[in-house]
């Protein structure tokens, strides 16, 4: 009988359950019977042997359920080769758990850090297939990750709601969207929500140009301005610092996030009243949107197909609408960043959106 391990690692998002359901339902439909072992709290479950045998019925009714029925945790890749506080070799422990259960394959759902460890396990000789999960849509080798569109919908809704109060009071509103290293979520939500200014990690901003964009709107008779700002948005001055210098500056900062620093700087330059909205983890919560339910089901079914073909060492992705497989060695350690010169940025600028550059 086929024996499969399942785990979800890193930050949660919508459609994790839907993706696991896609894997399991396909295997049951194709084989009639299969043993599924679910590891609790991500790689932690694989390391410390926290798992349970999952019944077929546990995958019913979870297509629309957010979060993950297995639980999740963050296990930094840089610490995977570092023994734990009791001297346990984490990599060897994961391999022992895998072999103890006589698994045919380990299916891993996660983001960038998760894929680094998945590739490590693949290089160590385990049969691994992965699915691309993240609201950031920053995994290399796939046009889309599941969780992204659901998060876009939530962030867009937040910007939509800000429009009415911003227009009523004639204020400048900053909506801080998740995304430390890449700005796909902020870019899409900003365009969809009609933001006037979008600030991204990939395009360092000039605060004077941000202020100028606000002033131009006021002179044009616009009573308000909305900024969609990524968590990792960075000024040109800060972008010129070394990593060490930037970290030191952040330690000394009195601001809880970039939006509060921006608010002070904008107020100094424009005299405008600023308000800040941080949707935060709501962007990762709730039910998956229909798009994510479809794409995660497709990913899951494709992962099951790879398992049945004994085609291991791949991440399932989607390119130009077609499901594909990408070698884990090509995915691990790469981020899919926004090219400042890409067409969507040019089109956004054409409709008058400022990126502060």
N, C-alpha and C positions, 0 to 999 in steps of 0.2 A: 504494500500500500504506500502511496505517495505521502511523504511527511514534510510539511511546509512550516517554516517559522515566519511570524509576522511581527514587525515592530514599527512604531511611529516615534521619531526622534526630533528634538529641537522644539521651537515654538509651535503651538497648535495653530490650526486654521480650519476654515470650513472645508468640507468634502474629504477629510481623512477617512471617515467611516465609509463614505460612498466609494472611495477608491479600494479599500479593503474588501468591501462587498463585491465589487467588480471582479477582483481576483478570485475570491472564494466561490462565488456563484458560477463562474466559468469553469473552475476545476470540478465542482460537483456535477455540473451539467455534462461535462465531457467524460468524467471518469465514473460518476455514480457514487464514489466514496473517496474520502481523503482525510488525513489527520492534519489539523491546523493547530499549531501551538502559538499562542499569543504571549509576547514578552511585555511585561509591565514596565511602564516608565522608561521606554526607549532602550538605549544601550545599557542602561543600568540593569534592566531585567536580564539581558544577555550575559552581562558580567557576573552578576550575583545569583543567577539561576532562579529569578522570579518569573515564573511563567505558568500558564494554565492551558489545558487542552480545551479548545473552543468547539462548541456544538454548532451544527449548521443553523439552528434557529436563532443563534445570537447575531447572525448577519441579516436577519429579517427586520424590516422597519427602521433601518439606520441610514437609508439613502438621504433622508432629509435632516438627519441629526448632526449638528455641528460638534466640534471638539473631536475626541478620540476615545473609543470604548476601552482602549488599552492603557491610556495615560501616556504622558510624555515627560521628558526631562532633557536638559542640555548637558552634554558631555563633551567639553571642548576637545577638538582633535589634537591640539598641541599637548594635551595631558594624557593622551591615550597610551603613550609609551612610558609614562611616569607611573610607578607603582602607587597604589593607594596608601592610606595611613597605616594599613596593616601589612604593607609590603606586597600586596597582591599584584601580579602582572595582569593587567586588564586584557590585553590582547590574547594572551594564552588562556585566560579564563573564558573569554568569549568563544574561542575555538573549542575548548573542552565542553562547554554547554552545547554547542552545535553538534559535536560528535556524540555526546552522551545521549542526545535525543535522536541520533541517526537521521538528521534532517537531510532531505534531498536538495533543498534550496531555502535561502533566507530572503524574504521580501522586505525591503526597507523603504519606508516613506519618510522623506525629509528634504531639507534644504542643503545649502552649500557645505556647512560643517559636517552634516550627516553623510554627504556623498564622499567626503574625504575619508571618513572612517570606513564607509562601505567599500571604497576602492582598496583600502588597506586590507580589509578582510578578504576581498577577492584575490589580492596578491598573495595572501597567506594560504590560499588554496580552497577557500570556502566558495560554494556556489551561491552567487548573489545576483538578485535582480532588484532594481530600484525604481521608485516613482517620484517625480519632481513636485514637491510640496513647498509653497511659500507664497505669502501675500505680496512679496517683493518682486516676483517674476524675474529674478536675477540669476537663474540657473542657466549655465551655458549649455547649448545643444538642443534647446527646445524653444519654440516661439512663445509658449504659454505654460505656466504652472497652474495647478489647481489651487484654489484659494484666492488667487489674484483678482478675478472678476468680482467675486463676492465682496472683497475688501474695497474695490473700486466703487461698488454700489453704495456701501456704507459711507465711505469718505465723501462721495458725491452728494449723498443725502445730507450730510453735515453742512456742506457748502451751500446746498440749496436752502437749508433752513436759515443759514446766516444771512442770505440775501434780504429777506424781509425785514429783519431787525436792523441790518446795516442801512438799508434804504430809509427806514423810518427815522433813524437817529442821525443819519449823515456822518457815519463814522468809518474809520479804517479798521477792517477786521483781518486778523491773521488766523488761518486755520492750519494747525500743525498736523501733518500727515506722517504716518510711519514710513521709515526708510532711512537707515543710517548711512549706507554706502551707495545706494542707487536710488533713482527717483522715478521709476516707472509708475508706481502707485500715485505719487503726487502729480505727475504729468497727466495721466489719464483722468484722474479725479478732478484736477484743476481745469482741464479742457471741458470735461463733461459738466462741471458745475459752474462754468462761466467765470472762473477766476480772472482777475485783471492782471495779476502778477503771479508768476510761478517760479519758485526758487528751488534749485536741485543741487545735489552734491556734485554732479558732473559739470555744472556750469557755475563757477564762482561768481558771486555778484558784487557789484559796485554799489555801495549804499547810497551814493549820490544819484546814481541812475534810477534806483528804486524810488527815491524821494522825488526825482524829476517826473517819473511816471505817475505818481500820485498827484503832483501839482498840475500836470497836464489834464488829468481827469477833472480836477476841481475847476480849472479855468474853462473847461469845455461844458461846465454846468452839471457834471456828475456829482451827486451828493455823497457818494461812498466809493470805497475801493476795497476789494477782497484779494488777499494774498493767500495762495496755497503754498505752504512752506514745508519741505521735507525735513525730518528730524536732523538729517545730516547736511543740510544746506550750509554753505561755507562762504565767507567773504573772500575777496581777492587777496586781502592782506593776510588772512589766516591761511589761505591756500599756499602762500609763499613761504610759510614757516616750515621748519623741519617737523617730522612727527613728534620728536621729543619736545620741541618748543611749543607745539600746539597742545600737547597733553599737559604741559606745565601751565599754559594759559587757562586751559579748561579747569584745572585744579583750583586756580586762584579766582575763577569767575564767580560772581555773585548771582548769576542767572541760572535757573533750573533747566533751561533749554534755550536753543537758538532763537525761538520766537520772542522771548522776553527781552533778549538783547536787541533784537531787531526793533521791537516796539519802542524801546528807549531811544535808539538812534533815529528812527523815523520821526518820533515826536520832537526831538531836538532840531531836526532839519525842516520839518513842515509845520510844526505847531498843532498837528492834527490829534484828535482823541483816538487812542488805539485800544482795541479789545482783542483778546486772545481766546481761541477755542481749541482744545486739544481732545479730539475724539478718542485717542489712546487705544486701549485694547478692545474697544467695541469693534474696531476694524477687523479683528481676528475672530469675532464671536458670531453667534447666531447660526441660522440655517444656511447651507450653501445655496447660491442662486442657481437657476436652471442650467445656465451655461456650465457651471462647475460640476453639477450633477452629471451632465452628459460627458464632459471631458474626463472626469475622474473614473467614470464607468468604462469609458473607452481605454484609458490607461490601464485599469485593472484587468480588463479582458485581454489586452495585449501582453501584459506581464505574465498572465496565466499561460498564454500561448507560447511564450518564450520558455517557460518552465517545462511544458509538455514536450517541447522540442529539444530540451536539455541545452538550451542556448543561453549560457550564463555570462555574467560579467558586463551586463548592459543596463543602462537607464532607458526607460520608455519615454519618448518625447513626441512632440508634434511639430512638423515643419510644413508650412503652406497647407494646413488643413489635413495632412496625412500623418497617421501614426508611424513612428519610426523608432529605431533602436540606436543608442549612442554608446560607444565603449566607455565604461566608467573611468578608464585612464585618461580619456579626453575631457571628461566632465569635472573631475576632482580638482579643486583649487582654482577654478576659473569663475569669474563673475561676468554676467552679461550686462555691461554698462550701457548707458545711453550715449550715443555719439552726438555731440553738440551740433554736428552738421547734418544729422539725419533728417529725412523728409518730414517727420511729424513735428520736429522743432521748427523747421522752416514754415510749415503750414500754420502752426500756432502763432508764430510771429506775424505771418501775413494777415491774420485776423485781428492783430493789435495786442496780443498778449506780450507782456514784457518779461524777460528772464533776468533782468538786472545786469546784463552784460553789455 
